[in-house]
């Protein structure tokens, strides 16, 4: 059966870090719409250029652009057994479109990573990502082995322009206005679990594995 895991939570809640770990553990592809947009932007595609202004301002890219890009990605054969969604859906319209697209077949689990706003602002100012492969790091809680260099691919680590404090504050507002209702959407569908994301990366990951085990019995 196809397994679809949906990682929800405010910006900086740890969706990217936990999705990568789950992806390795479960051998399912990690599908991040933010990464897909950044890749498109790097390659100067039409989708990338359309998304740029929204991303720089911390706004959501319009639903139809996101949906086209995401649906194109999940129809690739590496997603046949399932996939882990990170940063999608971010609006109820996207969540409804995904439900329709998936039909009744796959096992769907939505996980909400809970974190305080103050923690988000602190975390994001210390977040670094690899310019080449997008792997996430944190200057104090998850540093790279060699300063400024990605452990996975040797690329250079940088701060995303939308991780600056004023943009982060705006992204939080956008999250509460447009994305928080997605949590209720999955709660209503009875496939939502919540995990406190205040503790260490390892502790949060253990909680996620426990949830998956209870699901798989
Ligand atoms: P992320 O890396 O997930 O924080 O995404 C970075 C930016 O990409 C967001 O601030 C949005 O501008 C855009 N983006 C990513 N995913 C979505 C989505 N599902 N819907 C709309 N915009 C998105």
Boltz pocket constraint, residues with backbone or C-beta under 6 A from the ligand:
constraints:
  - pocket:
      binder: B
      contacts: [[A, 11], [A, 33], [A, 34], [A, 35], [A, 37], [A, 51], [A, 54], [A, 55], [A, 56], [A, 58], [A, 59], [A, 60], [A, 61], [A, 62], [A, 66], [A, 86], [A, 87], [A, 88], [A, 89], [A, 90], [A, 91], [A, 94], [A, 162], [A, 171]]
      max_distance: 6.0
